[in-house]
Amino acid sequence: MPTTNPAAAALAAALIEAEDAGKGELAILLGLAIEAEEGQAAGPVTAAARARVDDYLSIWRETADEALSLALLYLLAHFPQDRDRVLDTATALPLDPEDLSRLRRALAELDQDNPDIGRVFPHPAAWERDDAARRFDQARISALGAEKIAGLWREDTETVLGHLGVKARWAVRNGPVVPASSDSVPDRDVEPPAAGAELLAQHAAAFRCPGCGGSLRLADNLAKCAACSNAYPVEKGILDLTARVGETGDDFLLKLAQVPSMGHYYEAHARPNFVRLCGSNWAGQVLPSDEDDYIASHVRPVDGPVLDLAAGAGRWTEVLAKTVGAERVIALDLLLPMLVTLRGRLPEVPAVLASAATLPFGDATLGAVLCWNALQAFPADAPTAIAEVARCLRPGGTFTLLTFRNSDDPVYRYFARRHRFPAHNDGLTLFDRDELVGWLTEAGLEIRDEASPGTFVIINAVRPAG
């Protein structure tokens, strides 16, 4: 039998004996104590907490309090040895199916012969993969060794526990949680229309070669640099500036076909849940319509194209197009499946596959820039991207952004940090409001408006004239 920790045993007893109003906080605290001895499969804290699993299950069955139920769900997710009886209780309760999906994953053991990696946010059941996505996953995972697979499995478990914990923490401190929902979900297999460089040619004067900074000539299915002779492919209205034509292994059409349903997944599941997590928006305080209104009332372009930076699947590009006219908009992102979805829903808007860290536009060529719910996707490059925006804006042009700051609650911050995403391999990285303001100021931009509901940061800035 494993030894137990007296302090953890006392904490478990206090949870069982406490008044209902205090049980939720104690359940979360006990879960945190278990996580503090991470790496000890049968550590003394875990052993002491696990000794009272039957009591937790009894309280869980009897409570009608949502916050306490979420806190117990988070705690019980730490006991894979008791998977069967925890799930027997869970399936008899009126749980959110998404939370039940998270619980099943937290209690699961890794199957090295058939691992399922990287598909847990916002919950495993959200990943309704078609054949193309399954093939992509199989190819991706088959290239990994057993040690790497085990490490990624642990990171996925951290993400699931982090989401259960952050939801419970918010509910215990603030009250009922409203379901996450999206108001604009594209079809799973939306196809962009055929289009060559002519869709981008109207903005040719703004483009610059990412290799040398020379002007680009856009014609047929190519963008050719007049200075260095680099050439970049254009397919279906998407200009790929990440690879030159003729490079070994270059196949833009093949890349276009990868994971075609990613844009659907992002809009239907990832984005609304990410906004709840990062914006502390569990009660739905900020609605998509509020975001629409802010964009429509604050984006004020001068002459030149209007860039949607890190445009994703196009939800906010559509608002931008309605605000300034689709003929003025360029969408830029570094994830090709997102741009495929965007082009399918907005066939009149051209797209560019490129990095935010080196924008492919000349100095003072853009009339305005929008970066909505995106800056946190590349935290290490955020100050560079802001400086690039300032460089490319014409005097008087606006930079309008929505991102997120760290919570003032250290426990909430801990749970958010447990989430692992691309570009966040060490845990979810958000910003401090003052560092964002500092980057904008250093870039020469002036803040004209700012709003901070929850842990959102919404800013409208301008490049001063003169």
QUIPE-V825136 format. One record per residue. N is the residue number from 0. RES is the residue in one letter. BURIAL is 1 if it has 24 or more other ideal C-beta (glycine too) atoms within 12 Angstrom, else 0. Layout:
# QUIPE-V825136
n=N res=RES burial=BURIAL
n=N res=RES burial=BURIAL
This chain:
# QUIPE-V825136
n=0 res=M burial=0
n=1 res=P burial=0
n=2 res=T burial=0
n=3 res=T burial=1
n=4 res=N burial=1
n=5 res=P burial=0
n=6 res=A burial=0
n=7 res=A burial=1
n=8 res=A burial=1
n=9 res=A burial=0
n=10 res=L burial=1
n=11 res=A burial=1
n=12 res=A burial=0
n=13 res=A burial=0
n=14 res=L burial=1
n=15 res=I burial=1
n=16 res=E burial=0
n=17 res=A burial=0
n=18 res=E burial=0
n=19 res=D burial=0
n=20 res=A burial=0
n=21 res=G burial=0
n=22 res=K burial=1
n=23 res=G burial=1
n=24 res=E burial=1
n=25 res=L burial=1
n=26 res=A burial=1
n=27 res=I burial=1
n=28 res=L burial=1
n=29 res=L burial=1
n=30 res=G burial=1
n=31 res=L burial=1
n=32 res=A burial=1
n=33 res=I burial=1
n=34 res=E burial=1
n=35 res=A burial=0
n=36 res=E burial=1
n=37 res=E burial=0
n=38 res=G burial=0
n=39 res=Q burial=0
n=40 res=A burial=0
n=41 res=A burial=0
n=42 res=G burial=0
n=43 res=P burial=1
n=44 res=V burial=1
n=45 res=T burial=1
n=46 res=A burial=1
n=47 res=A burial=1
n=48 res=A burial=1
n=49 res=R burial=1
n=50 res=A burial=1
n=51 res=R burial=1
n=52 res=V burial=1
n=53 res=D burial=0
n=54 res=D burial=1
n=55 res=Y burial=1
n=56 res=L burial=1
n=57 res=S burial=0
n=58 res=I burial=1
n=59 res=W burial=1
n=60 res=R burial=1
n=61 res=E burial=0
n=62 res=T burial=1
n=63 res=A burial=0
n=64 res=D burial=1
n=65 res=E burial=1
n=66 res=A burial=1
n=67 res=L burial=1
n=68 res=S burial=1
n=69 res=L burial=1
n=70 res=A burial=1
n=71 res=L burial=1
n=72 res=L burial=1
n=73 res=Y burial=1
n=74 res=L burial=1
n=75 res=L burial=1
n=76 res=A burial=1
n=77 res=H burial=1
n=78 res=F burial=1
n=79 res=P burial=1
n=80 res=Q burial=0
n=81 res=D burial=1
n=82 res=R burial=0
n=83 res=D burial=0
n=84 res=R burial=0
n=85 res=V burial=1
n=86 res=L burial=1
n=87 res=D burial=0
n=88 res=T burial=1
n=89 res=A burial=1
n=90 res=T burial=0
n=91 res=A burial=0
n=92 res=L burial=1
n=93 res=P burial=0
n=94 res=L burial=1
n=95 res=D burial=1
n=96 res=P burial=0
n=97 res=E burial=1
n=98 res=D burial=1
n=99 res=L burial=1
n=100 res=S burial=1
n=101 res=R burial=1
n=102 res=L burial=1
n=103 res=R burial=1
n=104 res=R burial=1
n=105 res=A burial=1
n=106 res=L burial=1
n=107 res=A burial=1
n=108 res=E burial=0
n=109 res=L burial=0
n=110 res=D burial=0
n=111 res=Q burial=0
n=112 res=D burial=0
n=113 res=N burial=0
n=114 res=P burial=1
n=115 res=D burial=1
n=116 res=I burial=1
n=117 res=G burial=1
n=118 res=R burial=1
n=119 res=V burial=1
n=120 res=F burial=1
n=121 res=P burial=1
n=122 res=H burial=1
n=123 res=P burial=1
n=124 res=A burial=1
n=125 res=A burial=1
n=126 res=W burial=1
n=127 res=E burial=0
n=128 res=R burial=1
n=129 res=D burial=0
n=130 res=D burial=0
n=131 res=A burial=0
n=132 res=A burial=1
n=133 res=R burial=0
n=134 res=R burial=0
n=135 res=F burial=1
n=136 res=D burial=1
n=137 res=Q burial=0
n=138 res=A burial=0
n=139 res=R burial=0
n=140 res=I burial=1
n=141 res=S burial=0
n=142 res=A burial=0
n=143 res=L burial=0
n=144 res=G burial=0
n=145 res=A burial=0
n=146 res=E burial=0
n=147 res=K burial=0
n=148 res=I burial=1
n=149 res=A burial=0
n=150 res=G burial=0
n=151 res=L burial=1
n=152 res=W burial=1
n=153 res=R burial=1
n=154 res=E burial=1
n=155 res=D burial=1
n=156 res=T burial=1
n=157 res=E burial=1
n=158 res=T burial=1
n=159 res=V burial=1
n=160 res=L burial=1
n=161 res=G burial=1
n=162 res=H burial=1
n=163 res=L burial=1
n=164 res=G burial=1
n=165 res=V burial=1
n=166 res=K burial=1
n=167 res=A burial=1
n=168 res=R burial=1
n=169 res=W burial=1
n=170 res=A burial=1
n=171 res=V burial=1
n=172 res=R burial=1
n=173 res=N burial=1
n=174 res=G burial=0
n=175 res=P burial=0
n=176 res=V burial=1
n=177 res=V burial=0
n=178 res=P burial=0
n=179 res=A burial=1
n=180 res=S burial=0
n=181 res=S burial=1
n=182 res=D burial=0
n=183 res=S burial=1
n=184 res=V burial=1
n=185 res=P burial=1
n=186 res=D burial=0
n=187 res=R burial=1
n=188 res=D burial=0
n=189 res=V burial=1
n=190 res=E burial=0
n=191 res=P burial=1
n=192 res=P burial=0
n=193 res=A burial=0
n=194 res=A burial=1
n=195 res=G burial=0
n=196 res=A burial=1
n=197 res=E burial=0
n=198 res=L burial=1
n=199 res=L burial=1
n=200 res=A burial=1
n=201 res=Q burial=0
n=202 res=H burial=1
n=203 res=A burial=1
n=204 res=A burial=0
n=205 res=A burial=1
n=206 res=F burial=1
n=207 res=R burial=1
n=208 res=C burial=1
n=209 res=P burial=1
n=210 res=G burial=1
n=211 res=C burial=0
n=212 res=G burial=0
n=213 res=G burial=0
n=214 res=S burial=0
n=215 res=L burial=1
n=216 res=R burial=1
n=217 res=L burial=1
n=218 res=A burial=0
n=219 res=D burial=0
n=220 res=N burial=1
n=221 res=L burial=1
n=222 res=A burial=1
n=223 res=K burial=1
n=224 res=C burial=1
n=225 res=A burial=0
n=226 res=A burial=0
n=227 res=C burial=0
n=228 res=S burial=0
n=229 res=N burial=1
n=230 res=A burial=1
n=231 res=Y burial=1
n=232 res=P burial=1
n=233 res=V burial=1
n=234 res=E burial=1
n=235 res=K burial=1
n=236 res=G burial=1
n=237 res=I burial=1
n=238 res=L burial=1
n=239 res=D burial=1
n=240 res=L burial=1
n=241 res=T burial=1
n=242 res=A burial=1
n=243 res=R burial=1
n=244 res=V burial=1
n=245 res=G burial=0
n=246 res=E burial=0
n=247 res=T burial=0
n=248 res=G burial=0
n=249 res=D burial=0
n=250 res=D burial=0
n=251 res=F burial=1
n=252 res=L burial=0
n=253 res=L burial=0
n=254 res=K burial=1
n=255 res=L burial=1
n=256 res=A burial=0
n=257 res=Q burial=1
n=258 res=V burial=1
n=259 res=P burial=1
n=260 res=S burial=1
n=261 res=M burial=1
n=262 res=G burial=1
n=263 res=H burial=1
n=264 res=Y burial=1
n=265 res=Y burial=1
n=266 res=E burial=1
n=267 res=A burial=1
n=268 res=H burial=1
n=269 res=A burial=1
n=270 res=R burial=1
n=271 res=P burial=1
n=272 res=N burial=1
n=273 res=F burial=1
n=274 res=V burial=1
n=275 res=R burial=1
n=276 res=L burial=1
n=277 res=C burial=1
n=278 res=G burial=1
n=279 res=S burial=1
n=280 res=N burial=1
n=281 res=W burial=1
n=282 res=A burial=0
n=283 res=G burial=1
n=284 res=Q burial=0
n=285 res=V burial=1
n=286 res=L burial=0
n=287 res=P burial=1
n=288 res=S burial=0
n=289 res=D burial=1
n=290 res=E burial=1
n=291 res=D burial=1
n=292 res=D burial=0
n=293 res=Y burial=1
n=294 res=I burial=1
n=295 res=A burial=0
n=296 res=S burial=0
n=297 res=H burial=1
n=298 res=V burial=1
n=299 res=R burial=1
n=300 res=P burial=1
n=301 res=V burial=1
n=302 res=D burial=0
n=303 res=G burial=1
n=304 res=P burial=1
n=305 res=V burial=1
n=306 res=L burial=1
n=307 res=D burial=1
n=308 res=L burial=1
n=309 res=A burial=1
n=310 res=A burial=1
n=311 res=G burial=1
n=312 res=A burial=1
n=313 res=G burial=1
n=314 res=R burial=1
n=315 res=W burial=1
n=316 res=T burial=1
n=317 res=E burial=1
n=318 res=V burial=1
n=319 res=L burial=1
n=320 res=A burial=1
n=321 res=K burial=0
n=322 res=T burial=1
n=323 res=V burial=1
n=324 res=G burial=0
n=325 res=A burial=1
n=326 res=E burial=0
n=327 res=R burial=1
n=328 res=V burial=1
n=329 res=I burial=1
n=330 res=A burial=1
n=331 res=L burial=1
n=332 res=D burial=1
n=333 res=L burial=1
n=334 res=L burial=1
n=335 res=L burial=1
n=336 res=P burial=1
n=337 res=M burial=1
n=338 res=L burial=1
n=339 res=V burial=1
n=340 res=T burial=1
n=341 res=L burial=1
n=342 res=R burial=1
n=343 res=G burial=1
n=344 res=R burial=1
n=345 res=L burial=1
n=346 res=P burial=1
n=347 res=E burial=1
n=348 res=V burial=1
n=349 res=P burial=1
n=350 res=A burial=1
n=351 res=V burial=1
n=352 res=L burial=1
n=353 res=A burial=1
n=354 res=S burial=1
n=355 res=A burial=1
n=356 res=A burial=1
n=357 res=T burial=1
n=358 res=L burial=1
n=359 res=P burial=1
n=360 res=F burial=1
n=361 res=G burial=1
n=362 res=D burial=0
n=363 res=A burial=1
n=364 res=T burial=1
n=365 res=L burial=1
n=366 res=G burial=1
n=367 res=A burial=1
n=368 res=V burial=1
n=369 res=L burial=1
n=370 res=C burial=1
n=371 res=W burial=1
n=372 res=N burial=1
n=373 res=A burial=1
n=374 res=L burial=1
n=375 res=Q burial=1
n=376 res=A burial=1
n=377 res=F burial=1
n=378 res=P burial=1
n=379 res=A burial=0
n=380 res=D burial=1
n=381 res=A burial=1
n=382 res=P burial=1
n=383 res=T burial=0
n=384 res=A burial=1
n=385 res=I burial=1
n=386 res=A burial=1
n=387 res=E burial=1
n=388 res=V burial=1
n=389 res=A burial=1
n=390 res=R burial=1
n=391 res=C burial=1
n=392 res=L burial=1
n=393 res=R burial=1
n=394 res=P burial=1
n=395 res=G burial=1
n=396 res=G burial=1
n=397 res=T burial=1
n=398 res=F burial=1
n=399 res=T burial=1
n=400 res=L burial=1
n=401 res=L burial=1
n=402 res=T burial=1
n=403 res=F burial=1
n=404 res=R burial=1
n=405 res=N burial=1
n=406 res=S burial=1
n=407 res=D burial=0
n=408 res=D burial=0
n=409 res=P burial=0
n=410 res=V burial=1
n=411 res=Y burial=1
n=412 res=R burial=1
n=413 res=Y burial=1
n=414 res=F burial=1
n=415 res=A burial=1
n=416 res=R burial=1
n=417 res=R burial=1
n=418 res=H burial=1
n=419 res=R burial=1
n=420 res=F burial=1
n=421 res=P burial=0
n=422 res=A burial=1
n=423 res=H burial=1
n=424 res=N burial=0
n=425 res=D burial=0
n=426 res=G burial=0
n=427 res=L burial=1
n=428 res=T burial=1
n=429 res=L burial=1
n=430 res=F burial=1
n=431 res=D burial=0
n=432 res=R burial=1
n=433 res=D burial=0
n=434 res=E burial=0
n=435 res=L burial=1
n=436 res=V burial=1
n=437 res=G burial=0
n=438 res=W burial=1
n=439 res=L burial=1
n=440 res=T burial=0
n=441 res=E burial=0
n=442 res=A burial=1
n=443 res=G burial=0
n=444 res=L burial=1
n=445 res=E burial=1
n=446 res=I burial=1
n=447 res=R burial=0
n=448 res=D burial=0
n=449 res=E burial=1
n=450 res=A burial=1
n=451 res=S burial=1
n=452 res=P burial=0
n=453 res=G burial=1
n=454 res=T burial=1
n=455 res=F burial=1
n=456 res=V burial=1
n=457 res=I burial=1
n=458 res=I burial=1
n=459 res=N burial=1
n=460 res=A burial=1
n=461 res=V burial=1
n=462 res=R burial=1
n=463 res=P burial=0
n=464 res=A burial=0
n=465 res=G burial=0
